[in-house]
Amino acid sequence: MNNWEFPQVASDLVKKGEAFVVATVVKVSGSSIGKPGFKEVISSKGEVLYGTLGGACPDSAIVEKAKEVLSTGNARTIKVFLEDPKETIVGMRENKEDEIHVETNCGGIMDIYLEPYRRNERLVIVGQGGRDEIEDGLITLGKSIGMNVTLIDPNPMVTSQPDVTIDPVNSPLSDFDFNEDDFVVVLTKGARDLQVLEEISKHKVRYVGLLASKKRIKSDFDSLEVKGVSKEFLTSIHAPIGIDLGAITPAEISLSIISEIVSIRRKQQDQKSMSPNVT
């Protein structure tokens, strides 16, 4: 393997915002083609984009474990047994979480370290233009908790700088590439609520919150239902938005919204890490 290819492949994936796993052989006992230091890059879809761990047997066996690691975000060391059919059957019956038993004649044991690389979660703020202290506060707080912040606003007047600013006049929301890790906050003040929420409903995202009065929320939801937006999506919207902190000032409202996002983000991560692993 060309060692120079590895950082290039990893760098390209990071630039594209694509999640991946680096699998590295850290220890070998007995006979094995793979040696310590052998590594490969595995995409979120389970495709081997670079390298090898020592042949088709360990390479194919490690893919599902790599996808599990990427899902939870927690690195793990997996022990791969390269053994004869009889021993493989015994090992598979025991079904230990961090072990894989592969039918082959090598007879060795490989310890493979799986390290996940996931894109930073993105906070997408959809604004209406003009001065908005809540929008400003969300940018600052979002970046402070390690999120990439994208502001979609036709005329932003903010003191905090988002990572990306998009003018929906020149780049319509329908062209925006939402992803399933996005946390979306809608601050359109009634003017574009329906248009924005209807567009978001076409995508799978982790969180949608709408800042609005209870009266406007009901009016928006009734209109969206008439437009054919699913009840499942409407019930998933956090409206009223934010954790009930008794917030009054723009800074406090921003804090309540970010607090809700953190709570949801951490609960989802805990649920993933607690889910049973299938071998």
C-alpha positions in Angstrom: 0.0 0.0 0.0 1.1 3.6 -0.7 1.1 5.3 2.7 0.7 8.7 0.9 -2.7 7.7 -0.4 -4.2 7.2 3.1 -4.1 10.9 4.2 -5.3 12.0 0.8 -8.3 9.7 0.9 -9.2 10.7 4.5 -8.7 14.4 3.6 -11.0 14.2 0.6 -13.7 12.6 2.7 -13.4 15.3 5.4 -13.7 18.0 2.8 -16.8 16.4 1.4 -18.3 16.1 4.9 -18.6 12.4 4.6 -18.4 10.1 7.6 -15.9 7.1 7.6 -14.0 4.6 9.7 -10.3 3.9 9.8 -9.6 0.3 10.6 -6.0 -0.4 11.8 -4.4 -3.7 12.6 -2.8 -3.1 16.0 -1.8 -6.7 17.0 -1.4 -10.1 15.3 -0.9 -13.5 16.9 -0.1 -16.6 14.8 -0.4 -16.7 11.0 -1.9 -13.8 9.2 -1.3 -11.9 5.9 -2.2 -8.7 7.7 0.5 -7.1 9.9 0.4 -4.4 12.5 0.0 -1.0 10.8 -2.2 -2.4 7.9 -5.2 -0.1 7.6 -8.2 0.6 5.5 -10.8 3.3 5.1 -14.4 2.2 5.2 -17.3 4.5 4.1 -20.6 5.0 5.9 -22.1 2.7 3.3 -19.6 -0.1 4.1 -17.4 0.4 1.1 -13.6 -0.1 1.4 -12.2 3.1 -0.1 -8.5 2.4 0.7 -6.2 -0.3 1.9 -6.6 -3.8 3.2 -6.3 -5.6 6.6 -4.8 -8.6 4.9 -7.2 -10.0 2.4 -10.8 -10.6 1.7 -11.5 -12.5 4.9 -10.7 -9.9 7.5 -11.8 -7.0 5.1 -15.3 -8.3 4.6 -15.7 -9.4 8.2 -15.0 -6.0 9.7 -17.4 -3.9 7.6 -20.5 -4.4 9.7 -18.6 -3.7 12.9 -17.3 -0.5 11.3 -20.8 0.6 10.5 -21.8 0.0 14.2 -18.9 2.1 15.4 -19.8 4.9 13.0 -23.4 4.8 14.3 -22.4 5.1 18.0 -19.4 7.3 17.5 -17.4 5.1 19.9 -14.1 3.6 18.9 -13.6 -0.1 19.5 -11.0 -2.8 19.2 -12.3 -6.0 17.5 -10.6 -9.4 17.8 -10.8 -11.3 14.5 -10.2 -15.1 14.7 -8.9 -16.6 11.4 -9.7 -20.3 12.1 -10.9 -23.6 10.7 -14.6 -24.3 10.2 -15.1 -26.2 13.5 -13.6 -23.5 15.7 -15.5 -20.9 13.7 -18.8 -22.5 14.6 -18.0 -22.7 18.3 -16.9 -19.0 18.3 -20.1 -17.9 16.5 -22.2 -19.7 19.0 -20.6 -17.8 21.8 -21.4 -14.6 20.0 -19.2 -12.2 21.9 -19.7 -8.6 21.1 -16.1 -7.6 20.2 -15.1 -10.8 18.4 -15.5 -12.0 14.9 -14.8 -15.6 13.8 -13.8 -16.0 10.2 -13.6 -19.4 8.4 -10.1 -19.6 6.9 -6.9 -21.7 7.2 -4.7 -18.9 8.4 -5.1 -19.8 12.1 -4.1 -16.3 13.4 -5.8 -13.7 15.6 -5.9 -10.0 14.6 -6.7 -7.1 16.9 -8.3 -4.4 14.7 -8.9 -0.8 16.0 -11.9 0.9 14.5 -11.9 4.7 14.8 -15.0 6.6 13.6 -14.8 10.0 11.9 -18.1 11.7 11.8 -19.0 15.1 10.4 -19.8 17.8 12.9 -23.5 18.1 13.4 -24.9 21.1 11.6 -27.2 23.8 13.0 -29.2 25.3 10.1 -30.9 28.6 10.9 -33.5 29.8 8.5 -34.1 33.5 9.1 -36.2 36.3 7.6 -33.7 39.0 7.3 -32.8 42.1 9.3 -31.6 42.3 12.9 -32.6 39.3 15.0 -30.9 38.8 18.4 -32.2 35.3 18.7 -30.6 34.4 15.4 -27.3 36.0 16.6 -27.4 34.2 19.9 -28.0 30.8 18.2 -25.0 31.3 15.9 -22.7 32.0 18.9 -24.1 29.2 21.1 -24.2 26.7 18.2 -20.5 27.2 17.4 -19.6 27.1 21.1 -21.0 23.5 21.4 -19.0 22.3 18.3 -21.7 22.5 15.7 -21.2 23.9 12.2 -23.6 26.7 11.7 -25.3 27.5 8.4 -27.4 30.6 8.2 -30.0 30.8 5.4 -31.1 34.4 5.4 -31.9 37.0 2.6 -30.5 39.9 4.6 -28.6 38.8 7.7 -27.6 41.5 10.2 -25.5 39.6 12.7 -22.5 40.2 14.8 -21.6 36.5 15.1 -20.2 34.9 12.0 -21.8 31.5 10.9 -19.6 29.0 9.1 -21.7 29.3 6.0 -24.2 32.0 4.9 -26.7 31.4 2.1 -29.0 33.9 0.4 -32.2 32.0 -0.4 -33.0 34.6 -3.1 -30.0 33.5 -5.1 -29.9 29.9 -3.8 -33.4 28.7 -3.2 -34.1 26.5 -0.2 -35.2 23.7 -2.5 -31.5 23.5 -3.7 -30.1 23.2 -0.2 -28.6 19.8 0.7 -30.2 18.9 4.0 -28.9 15.8 5.7 -30.1 13.5 8.5 -27.7 15.0 11.0 -29.1 18.5 10.7 -30.8 20.5 13.5 -33.0 23.1 11.8 -34.4 26.2 13.5 -37.0 28.2 11.6 -37.1 32.0 12.5 -39.2 33.2 9.6 -41.6 35.2 11.7 -44.7 34.1 9.8 -43.7 35.5 6.5 -42.3 32.2 5.0 -43.2 29.6 7.6 -45.3 27.5 5.2 -42.8 27.6 2.4 -39.9 26.8 4.6 -41.6 24.0 6.6 -43.1 22.4 3.5 -39.6 22.2 1.9 -38.0 20.8 5.1 -40.7 18.1 5.2 -39.3 16.6 2.0 -36.1 15.8 3.8 -35.0 13.6 6.8 -33.4 15.7 9.5 -32.8 15.2 13.2 -34.6 18.2 14.5 -37.0 20.9 13.3 -37.9 23.8 15.6 -40.3 26.7 14.9 -40.2 29.9 16.8 -43.8 31.1 16.8 -46.8 31.9 19.0 -49.3 29.1 19.8 -51.9 30.8 17.6 -49.5 31.0 14.6 -48.3 27.4 15.1 -51.9 26.1 14.9 -52.6 28.2 11.8 -49.3 27.1 10.1 -50.0 23.4 10.9 -53.6 23.6 9.7 -52.4 25.1 6.4 -49.6 22.7 6.0 -51.9 19.7 6.5 -54.2 21.1 3.8 -51.1 21.2 1.5 -50.6 17.5 2.1 -47.7 17.7 4.6 -47.8 14.5 6.7 -49.0 14.5 10.3 -45.9 12.6 11.2 -43.7 15.5 10.2 -45.9 18.1 11.8 -45.9 16.3 15.2 -42.1 16.0 15.0 -41.7 19.8 14.9 -40.7 21.3 18.2 -43.2 24.1 18.5 -43.2 26.0 20.9 -39.5 25.7 20.5 -36.9 25.3 23.3 -36.8 23.9 26.8 -39.1 25.8 29.2 -36.6 27.8 31.2 -39.0 30.7 31.7 -37.0 32.5 29.0 -37.9 36.1 28.2 -34.9 37.9 26.7 -33.5 37.0 23.2 -30.4 35.6 24.9 -32.5 33.4 27.2 -34.6 32.2 24.3 -31.5 31.3 22.3 -30.2 29.4 25.3 -33.5 27.5 25.7 -33.4 26.4 22.0 -29.8 25.3 22.2 -30.5 23.5 25.5 -33.3 21.5 23.7 -30.9 20.7 20.8 -28.2 19.4 23.3 -30.8 17.4 25.2 -32.0 15.7 22.0 -28.5 15.2 20.6 -27.3 13.5 23.7 -30.4 11.3 24.2 -30.1 10.0 20.6 -26.4 9.3 21.1 -27.1 7.4 24.4 -29.9 5.4 22.6 -27.5 4.4 19.9 -24.7 3.4 22.2 -27.1 1.3 24.3 -28.7 -0.5 21.4 -27.7 -4.2 21.1 -24.9 -5.0 18.6 -25.7 -7.7 16.1 -22.8 -10.0 15.1 
